[in-house]
Amino acid sequence: MGKTIAEKVLSSHSGSDCAAGDIVIASVDFAMSQDGTSTMMIRELQELGSEGPKTKRGMAIVIDHNSPCPSVEVAKIHKMIRDYARAKSLPIHDVGEGVCHQVVPESGKALPGDLVVGADSHTCTYGALNACSTGLGSADVAAAAFTGKLWFKVPETFLINVEGGFVPRVGAKDLALRVIGSLTADGATYKSIEFSGEAINSMTMDGRFTVANMSVEMGAKFCPFAFDKTTADWLTSRGISTGISVSSDFDCKYEKDFDFDASDLVPIVSKPHAVDNITDATDLRDVPIQQAFLGTCTNGRLSDLHAAAEILKGKHVKKGVRFIVAPASRTIYLEAMEKGIVSELLKAGASFVAPGCGPCVGTHAGIPSDGDNVISTANRNFKGRMGNNKDVGIYLASPETVAASALTGNITDPREV
């Protein structure tokens, strides 16, 4: 019997011939934490007497969730993180460098065939690069850094086949929301998800990052994409090694398989207060919005900013709508400036904040007012997610739908503007 990508990665990293359901001790290639989770991880490592990470390519800390620092208390946390990183010679991505799930791939620390852990639930994003990556608690990441290894239960794998082609102004985020709505928020708990099919083969790396990022919203453990020319080109264009690619065997065993047709997709919106509470954008045209947010580890990449700029070019957001943009990294911000995307968005009425998580986590810039409706390219819309739990409605959508809605002041199907 052949093996899935998850079975192959955990076999190679544990030195065993493992299959779904087995428990293994596996070597970890890289570990990561961000400023919201590093405090506990650092304390654990200090108690263990760690002299430095034993993972293959070490670890890094990213200051992105409270960036720039919003308070004196958080400033103390940031100082502690910086002091520890300096003392242990750990790479630190500081204020303005970007979101952890963008700067880590850009740094070349997450490679094809890798096993990566991060103290952030959306670490599954690196699956777009043919890695098995997953988010863990701070203590588990500390254990991985201290020993270089961690135990895993080998997950069963779901295959999601997506044929056809995307119609204009419909893309990866709409697919991700449609799949989550179909499988439900806990429909893939502790599963490894493999995407395949014509639509996936033609999807850009930005789109793959989006889909992999959202996989945890249906409970997935891993979301490794197949390695192909798109993967190789993304890595080599940045001077990054292509790693050791892994593919599933033709006779591997999938626990379940699902079929979708990209050509049937329409712009999708996730309604408050659950990611799997989806509907077509056209069903919400009477819902007014007071804030629109473009960014995050889900949709703050260059193609996302470009898609929004294409819709807003020569136009202006509706009066009374606050349109906030947070590029996923400084590199993306600079590229968007060079291509004129930033100027188009600014002319349309956008307000840029530093590359990072921005309003997504609700710790500083962009907290909505009581009773506001927000349309966002983020990955979660739980009550209070953006820092205000007083009847704030967070609607999740694609960059195109967010831009169109900012333009009209109501949730809008981007094909209609």
ChimeraX attribute file (.defattr): number of C-alpha atoms within 10 A of each C-alpha:
attribute: neighborCount
match mode: 1-to-1
recipient: residues
	/A:1	8
	/A:2	12
	/A:3	22
	/A:4	27
	/A:5	27
	/A:6	32
	/A:7	25
	/A:8	23
	/A:9	24
	/A:10	31
	/A:11	19
	/A:12	17
	/A:13	19
	/A:14	20
	/A:15	13
	/A:16	13
	/A:17	13
	/A:18	20
	/A:19	22
	/A:20	20
	/A:21	12
	/A:22	13
	/A:23	15
	/A:24	20
	/A:25	16
	/A:26	21
	/A:27	23
	/A:28	27
	/A:29	25
	/A:30	27
	/A:31	31
	/A:32	27
	/A:33	28
	/A:34	25
	/A:35	21
	/A:36	18
	/A:37	20
	/A:38	25
	/A:39	16
	/A:40	14
	/A:41	21
	/A:42	21
	/A:43	14
	/A:44	19
	/A:45	19
	/A:46	13
	/A:47	9
	/A:48	12
	/A:49	10
	/A:50	17
	/A:51	12
	/A:52	17
	/A:53	22
	/A:54	21
	/A:55	19
	/A:56	17
	/A:57	16
	/A:58	18
	/A:59	25
	/A:60	21
	/A:61	24
	/A:62	27
	/A:63	27
	/A:64	27
	/A:65	24
	/A:66	24
	/A:67	26
	/A:68	20
	/A:69	18
	/A:70	12
	/A:71	11
	/A:72	9
	/A:73	9
	/A:74	17
	/A:75	14
	/A:76	12
	/A:77	16
	/A:78	22
	/A:79	11
	/A:80	15
	/A:81	21
	/A:82	20
	/A:83	12
	/A:84	15
	/A:85	17
	/A:86	12
	/A:87	11
	/A:88	13
	/A:89	12
	/A:90	16
	/A:91	14
	/A:92	19
	/A:93	20
	/A:94	18
	/A:95	20
	/A:96	19
	/A:97	24
	/A:98	32
	/A:99	31
	/A:100	30
	/A:101	28
	/A:102	25
	/A:103	20
	/A:104	22
	/A:105	17
	/A:106	17
	/A:107	12
	/A:108	16
	/A:109	21
	/A:110	27
	/A:111	25
	/A:112	26
	/A:113	28
	/A:114	29
	/A:115	27
	/A:116	29
	/A:117	29
	/A:118	29
	/A:119	25
	/A:120	21
	/A:121	16
	/A:122	23
	/A:123	29
	/A:124	30
	/A:125	30
	/A:126	31
	/A:127	32
	/A:128	28
	/A:129	32
	/A:130	28
	/A:131	30
	/A:132	31
	/A:133	31
	/A:134	24
	/A:135	23
	/A:136	19
	/A:137	16
	/A:138	24
	/A:139	18
	/A:140	18
	/A:141	31
	/A:142	28
	/A:143	19
	/A:144	26
	/A:145	27
	/A:146	20
	/A:147	15
	/A:148	21
	/A:149	20
	/A:150	18
	/A:151	15
	/A:152	14
	/A:153	15
	/A:154	23
	/A:155	24
	/A:156	22
	/A:157	28
	/A:158	21
	/A:159	18
	/A:160	18
	/A:161	18
	/A:162	20
	/A:163	18
	/A:164	16
	/A:165	18
	/A:166	20
	/A:167	14
	/A:168	10
	/A:169	19
	/A:170	24
	/A:171	24
	/A:172	23
	/A:173	29
	/A:174	27
	/A:175	25
	/A:176	24
	/A:177	30
	/A:178	24
	/A:179	22
	/A:180	25
	/A:181	21
	/A:182	15
	/A:183	15
	/A:184	20
	/A:185	20
	/A:186	14
	/A:187	15
	/A:188	22
	/A:189	17
	/A:190	18
	/A:191	23
	/A:192	29
	/A:193	29
	/A:194	24
	/A:195	23
	/A:196	16
	/A:197	16
	/A:198	14
	/A:199	22
	/A:200	23
	/A:201	18
	/A:202	13
	/A:203	15
	/A:204	16
	/A:205	17
	/A:206	18
	/A:207	23
	/A:208	27
	/A:209	26
	/A:210	27
	/A:211	29
	/A:212	30
	/A:213	27
	/A:214	27
	/A:215	28
	/A:216	28
	/A:217	25
	/A:218	24
	/A:219	19
	/A:220	24
	/A:221	27
	/A:222	31
	/A:223	35
	/A:224	30
	/A:225	29
	/A:226	24
	/A:227	20
	/A:228	13
	/A:229	10
	/A:230	15
	/A:231	20
	/A:232	17
	/A:233	14
	/A:234	17
	/A:235	20
	/A:236	11
	/A:237	8
	/A:238	11
	/A:239	12
	/A:240	18
	/A:241	14
	/A:242	19
	/A:243	17
	/A:244	12
	/A:245	19
	/A:246	20
	/A:247	18
	/A:248	17
	/A:249	13
	/A:250	10
	/A:251	10
	/A:252	14
	/A:253	18
	/A:254	16
	/A:255	13
	/A:256	12
	/A:257	13
	/A:258	13
	/A:259	14
	/A:260	17
	/A:261	16
	/A:262	23
	/A:263	15
	/A:264	12
	/A:265	18
	/A:266	23
	/A:267	25
	/A:268	26
	/A:269	32
	/A:270	27
	/A:271	21
	/A:272	21
	/A:273	18
	/A:274	19
	/A:275	24
	/A:276	24
	/A:277	20
	/A:278	22
	/A:279	17
	/A:280	17
	/A:281	20
	/A:282	17
	/A:283	13
	/A:284	15
	/A:285	15
	/A:286	11
	/A:287	12
	/A:288	19
	/A:289	24
	/A:290	21
	/A:291	24
	/A:292	30
	/A:293	28
	/A:294	32
	/A:295	30
	/A:296	29
	/A:297	29
	/A:298	30
	/A:299	29
	/A:300	30
	/A:301	25
	/A:302	21
	/A:303	18
	/A:304	21
	/A:305	27
	/A:306	20
	/A:307	17
	/A:308	24
	/A:309	24
	/A:310	15
	/A:311	23
	/A:312	24
	/A:313	15
	/A:314	11
	/A:315	15
	/A:316	17
	/A:317	22
	/A:318	19
	/A:319	12
	/A:320	11
	/A:321	21
	/A:322	21
	/A:323	28
	/A:324	22
	/A:325	24
	/A:326	28
	/A:327	33
	/A:328	33
	/A:329	29
	/A:330	20
	/A:331	18
	/A:332	20
	/A:333	23
	/A:334	15
	/A:335	14
	/A:336	20
	/A:337	13
	/A:338	11
	/A:339	12
	/A:340	13
	/A:341	23
	/A:342	22
	/A:343	16
	/A:344	24
	/A:345	28
	/A:346	17
	/A:347	17
	/A:348	21
	/A:349	21
	/A:350	23
	/A:351	14
	/A:352	18
	/A:353	19
	/A:354	21
	/A:355	26
	/A:356	33
	/A:357	32
	/A:358	32
	/A:359	27
	/A:360	27
	/A:361	19
	/A:362	18
	/A:363	21
	/A:364	19
	/A:365	20
	/A:366	20
	/A:367	20
	/A:368	23
	/A:369	16
	/A:370	12
	/A:371	13
	/A:372	18
	/A:373	22
	/A:374	30
	/A:375	32
	/A:376	30
	/A:377	28
	/A:378	27
	/A:379	26
	/A:380	23
	/A:381	25
	/A:382	17
	/A:383	17
	/A:384	18
	/A:385	19
	/A:386	24
	/A:387	19
	/A:388	18
	/A:389	15
	/A:390	13
	/A:391	14
	/A:392	23
	/A:393	25
	/A:394	29
	/A:395	28
	/A:396	30
	/A:397	29
	/A:398	32
	/A:399	33
	/A:400	29
	/A:401	31
	/A:402	30
	/A:403	33
	/A:404	25
	/A:405	31
	/A:406	34
	/A:407	25
	/A:408	18
	/A:409	23
	/A:410	21
	/A:411	29
	/A:412	28
	/A:413	25
	/A:414	24
	/A:415	16
	/A:416	8
	/A:417	13
